[in-house]
């Protein structure tokens, strides 16, 4: 039986669905970011993934490396600020690690996330888990993906599912952390009690990867706590 893979067509669909998810959740992300940030993260992510969509639509028969490096460059340009640089670096460097690959299998997925995560950490000046950033969602997700590689019983879909669960736990852990980086750090203890916006979009990106791989589109957050924690999500439906 051929090994499960995310091919180029599915990878582009993932990126298109991330745009749909960011648009659907823009109000939630704006409200979350307004508590301890600039209230522009949702807007910026929509703008960035709109540019991703536009750039990917010009490619002809791209491999996964070209897709991911194109995504990275578009996010650096389109999102702006530290989030654009960090997400852009993640996808760009993650893409370079898959040079010559025709698809993304379980091992390649772990490689993509590990390489992108390491580059993101370096660019951020060595941000560690526990500092209330997107790292808090990505670190457990990367560890989960690498653990899945060593277990032959775990399928690609299983690996993605486990990584999503790990990312969500990491995202929720940021609520009671004090911000050590970015604008929120100026609030000191005032940043405690609010879910980190970068960790939230990291979770949504991973969730969209899983949902797209399984044939869906992603989710919209329909109910959330004042601290930002997600209480209810609904699947986005494809338009006929």
C-alpha positions as CSV (number, residue, x, y, z in Angstrom):
1,X,0.0,0.0,0.0
2,X,1.4,3.4,-1.0
3,X,2.4,5.7,2.0
4,X,-0.1,8.4,2.8
5,X,1.0,11.8,1.4
6,X,-0.1,15.4,1.1
7,X,0.5,16.1,-2.6
8,X,0.9,19.5,-4.2
9,X,-2.8,19.9,-5.0
10,X,-3.9,19.1,-1.5
11,X,-1.2,21.5,-0.1
12,X,-2.5,24.4,-2.2
13,X,-6.0,23.5,-1.0
14,X,-4.8,23.7,2.6
15,X,-3.4,27.2,2.0
16,X,-6.7,28.3,0.3
17,X,-8.6,26.9,3.3
18,X,-6.4,28.7,5.8
19,X,-7.4,31.9,4.1
20,X,-11.1,30.9,4.4
21,X,-10.6,30.0,8.1
22,X,-8.8,33.3,8.8
23,X,-11.6,35.2,7.1
24,X,-14.3,33.3,9.0
25,X,-12.5,33.9,12.4
26,X,-11.4,37.5,11.7
27,X,-13.8,39.0,14.3
28,X,-12.8,36.4,17.0
29,X,-9.1,37.0,16.3
30,X,-9.5,40.8,16.4
31,X,-11.3,40.7,19.7
32,X,-8.7,38.4,21.2
33,X,-5.9,40.5,19.9
34,X,-7.5,43.7,21.2
35,X,-7.1,42.6,24.8
36,X,-3.3,42.6,24.9
37,X,-2.2,43.4,21.4
38,X,-2.8,45.8,18.5
39,X,-6.2,44.3,17.4
40,X,-4.8,43.8,13.9
41,X,-3.6,40.2,13.9
42,X,-6.7,38.8,12.2
43,X,-6.7,41.5,9.6
44,X,-3.0,40.9,8.9
45,X,-3.4,37.1,8.6
46,X,-6.3,37.5,6.1
47,X,-4.2,40.0,4.1
48,X,-1.2,37.6,4.2
49,X,-3.1,34.5,3.1
50,X,-4.9,36.5,0.4
51,X,-1.5,37.2,-1.1
52,X,-0.5,33.6,-0.6
53,X,-3.6,32.6,-2.7
54,X,-2.7,35.1,-5.4
55,X,0.9,34.0,-5.6
56,X,0.0,30.3,-5.6
57,X,-2.5,30.8,-8.4
58,X,0.3,31.8,-10.8
59,X,2.4,28.7,-10.3
60,X,2.4,25.9,-12.9
61,X,2.8,22.3,-11.6
62,X,4.8,23.3,-8.5
63,X,6.4,20.8,-6.1
64,X,5.9,21.1,-2.3
65,X,9.1,23.0,-1.8
66,X,8.1,25.7,-4.3
67,X,4.6,25.9,-2.8
68,X,5.9,26.3,0.8
69,X,8.7,28.8,-0.1
70,X,6.1,30.8,-2.1
71,X,3.8,30.8,1.0
72,X,6.7,31.9,3.2
73,X,7.7,34.9,1.0
74,X,4.1,36.0,0.6
75,X,3.5,35.9,4.4
76,X,6.7,37.9,5.0
77,X,5.4,40.5,2.6
78,X,1.7,40.4,3.3
79,X,1.3,40.0,7.0
80,X,4.0,42.5,8.1
81,X,5.4,42.9,11.6
82,X,6.9,40.1,13.7
83,X,4.1,37.7,12.9
84,X,4.7,37.9,9.1
85,X,8.5,37.4,9.6
86,X,8.0,34.4,11.9
87,X,5.2,32.6,10.0
88,X,7.0,33.4,6.7
89,X,10.3,32.0,8.0
90,X,8.5,28.9,9.2
91,X,7.0,28.1,5.9
92,X,10.0,29.2,3.8
93,X,12.6,27.3,5.8
94,X,10.3,24.3,6.2
95,X,9.8,24.2,2.5
96,X,13.6,24.3,1.8
97,X,13.9,21.2,4.0
98,X,11.7,19.3,1.5
99,X,13.8,19.9,-1.5
100,X,13.1,17.2,-4.2
101,X,10.0,15.9,-2.4
102,X,7.0,15.1,-4.6
103,X,4.7,15.0,-1.5
104,X,4.6,15.3,2.3
105,X,4.5,11.9,4.1
106,X,4.5,11.5,7.9
107,X,8.3,11.8,8.1
108,X,8.4,14.8,5.8
109,X,5.7,16.6,7.8
110,X,7.8,16.2,10.9
111,X,10.8,17.5,9.0
112,X,8.9,20.5,7.7
113,X,7.7,21.5,11.1
114,X,11.0,20.8,12.8
115,X,13.0,22.9,10.3
116,X,10.4,25.7,10.2
117,X,10.1,25.8,14.0
118,X,13.9,25.9,14.5
119,X,14.2,28.8,12.0
120,X,11.3,30.6,13.7
121,X,12.9,30.2,17.1
122,X,16.2,31.5,15.8
123,X,14.6,34.5,14.2
124,X,12.6,35.3,17.4
125,X,15.9,35.5,19.4
126,X,15.5,32.1,21.0
127,X,11.9,32.4,22.3
128,X,11.1,29.4,24.5
129,X,7.9,27.7,25.5
130,X,6.3,29.5,28.5
131,X,6.8,33.0,27.2
132,X,3.2,33.4,25.8
133,X,3.8,33.2,22.1
134,X,3.0,31.0,19.1
135,X,5.9,28.9,20.3
136,X,3.7,27.5,23.1
137,X,1.4,25.9,20.5
138,X,4.0,24.9,18.0
139,X,6.5,23.3,20.4
140,X,4.2,20.5,21.6
141,X,2.9,20.0,18.0
142,X,6.5,19.6,16.7
143,X,7.3,17.1,19.5
144,X,4.1,15.2,18.8
145,X,4.9,14.9,15.0
146,X,8.4,13.6,15.7
147,X,7.0,11.1,18.2
148,X,4.6,9.9,15.5
149,X,7.4,9.2,13.1
150,X,8.8,6.5,15.2
151,X,5.5,4.6,15.6
152,X,4.6,2.7,12.4
153,X,1.1,2.3,13.7
154,X,0.4,6.0,13.4
155,X,-0.8,7.2,10.0
156,X,-0.3,10.6,8.5
157,X,-3.8,11.5,9.5
158,X,-3.3,10.2,13.0
159,X,-0.1,12.2,13.3
160,X,-1.8,15.4,12.2
161,X,-4.7,14.7,14.7
162,X,-2.3,14.2,17.6
163,X,-0.4,17.4,16.7
164,X,-3.6,19.4,16.6
165,X,-4.5,18.2,20.1
166,X,-1.0,19.1,21.4
167,X,-1.2,22.5,19.8
168,X,-4.6,23.2,21.4
169,X,-3.3,22.2,24.8
170,X,-0.3,24.5,24.3
171,X,-2.6,27.3,23.1
172,X,-4.8,27.1,26.1
173,X,-1.8,27.0,28.4
174,X,-1.0,30.6,27.3
175,X,-4.0,32.0,29.2
176,X,-2.3,31.9,32.6
177,X,1.2,32.8,31.3
178,X,2.7,36.3,31.6
179,X,3.8,37.6,28.3
180,X,7.6,38.0,27.9
181,X,7.7,39.0,24.2
182,X,6.0,41.6,22.0
183,X,3.6,44.3,22.8
184,X,1.8,42.2,25.4
185,X,5.0,42.0,27.5
186,X,4.6,45.7,28.4
187,X,1.5,44.8,30.3
188,X,3.4,42.5,32.6
189,X,0.9,40.7,34.9
190,X,-1.9,42.4,33.0
191,X,-1.3,40.0,30.2
192,X,-2.2,37.0,32.4
193,X,-5.7,35.7,31.8
194,X,-5.7,36.2,28.0
195,X,-5.0,33.5,25.3
196,X,-2.1,34.4,23.1
197,X,-3.1,35.4,19.6
198,X,-0.1,33.8,17.8
199,X,-0.7,30.5,19.6
200,X,-4.4,30.7,18.5
201,X,-3.6,31.2,14.8
202,X,-1.0,28.4,15.0
203,X,-3.6,26.1,16.3
204,X,-6.1,27.2,13.5
205,X,-3.5,26.6,10.8
206,X,-2.7,23.1,12.1
207,X,-6.4,22.3,12.5
208,X,-7.0,23.4,8.9
209,X,-4.3,21.1,7.7
210,X,-5.9,18.2,9.4
211,X,-9.5,19.1,8.3
212,X,-8.4,19.6,4.7
213,X,-6.5,16.3,4.6
214,X,-9.7,14.6,5.9
215,X,-11.8,16.3,3.2
216,X,-13.1,19.3,5.1
217,X,-12.2,23.0,5.2
218,X,-11.6,24.0,8.8
219,X,-13.6,25.5,11.6
220,X,-15.1,28.8,12.7
221,X,-15.0,29.6,16.4
222,X,-18.7,30.3,17.4
223,X,-18.3,30.6,21.1
224,X,-15.4,31.6,23.3
225,X,-14.7,32.6,26.9
226,X,-13.7,36.2,27.7
227,X,-10.2,35.0,28.2
228,X,-10.2,33.8,24.6
229,X,-10.4,30.1,25.1
230,X,-12.5,28.3,22.5
231,X,-15.7,26.9,23.8
232,X,-17.4,25.8,20.6
233,X,-16.2,25.4,17.0
234,X,-18.3,24.5,13.9
235,X,-17.0,23.0,10.7
236,X,-17.0,25.3,7.7
237,X,-19.1,23.9,4.8
238,X,-17.9,23.8,1.2
239,X,-19.9,25.9,-1.2
240,X,-21.5,23.8,-4.0
